[in-house]
Amino acid sequence: MFEDMTENLITDEFTVQSIVPVGGDPHKYKAKPSDARNVQQADLVLVNGLTFEGWITELIENSGTKAKIVTNHRRNRCHRKFTI
C-alpha cells in the first residue's frame, strides 16, 4: 500500500521499492541481506509505524543508512502526524 501511494505522489525521477512484497504479511516477513543493502542505499525510508513491521527498526539501524526516515505516528483514530 505504501509503495502504491508513494508512486502516485512522486515523479518518475525516483524509484520506489517496497521491502515486503505485494500480498506479503509484514508481521511475518523476514528481512534479507538484500533488504539491508536497499535500505542502506535509500535516500528516503517510509515506515508504517503501526507496528506492522516490528523488525524494521533493527533493519534500519543495521543497514547504516543515511536516509531520511519518515514514520507514520498514530496519534488518535482521526489524525496521523508524519515526521521527518
N, C-alpha and C positions, 0 to 999 in steps of 0.2 A: 504494500500500500504506500509506504514512504517513497519507494522508487518511482511509482507511477505519479504520485503527487509532485515530486521534485522535478521529474521530467517535464511536467506541464508548467512549471514555474520558471525554468531556466532556458537559456538559449542553446543552440546546437554547438556552441563553442565548448561546452562542458560534457564530460562523460559521467553518467550516473550508474553506480553499481551497487546492488544490494548484496549483503552478506548472506542472508537467509534466502534460499531460492523460493520462487513463486510457489505457493502451496505448502511450503515448509512450516514447521511449527517452531517458532522462536524459543519456546520454553524447552524444547528437546534438542535444539541444534547444537552440534559440537563444532566449535571453531577449528579451522585447519590452519597449518602454517601459511598457506596462500592467503588466508583472510588477514593474518597479521601483516604480511607484505603489502596487501592492498590498503590496509588502514595506515600503515607507515608512509605510503606514497600519496595518500589523500591530502587534498587541500582543505576539505570540509567533511566532518563526520556528523551525520544526523542520528540521534538516539531517541527512540520512542519514549523512554523514561517512565513507562508504566509497569516496570519490572518484567516485561515480556522477555527481554534479553538479559537475564541475570548474569551472564558471562561477559557482557560487552565491556564493562569497566576494566576487567582484568586484561581483556584482549587489547584495549586501547593503551593501557599502561605498559604492557609487554611489547607493544609494537614500536614504541619510541617515536610515535608520530609527532609532528609539529603542527598538525592540522587544527583548525578551529573545531571545537566540539559544541554542537548545538543539541541541547536536551529539552524535551517537552516535559515541563513540570506540571503536574496536575494540582491545581490549587483548590478547585471545587468542581462540581459537575458541569458548570456552565462556562467556566473561564480557564483557559490554559495560557501560561506565560512561556515564551521561548526566550532562552538566554544564550548569549554568545560569549 
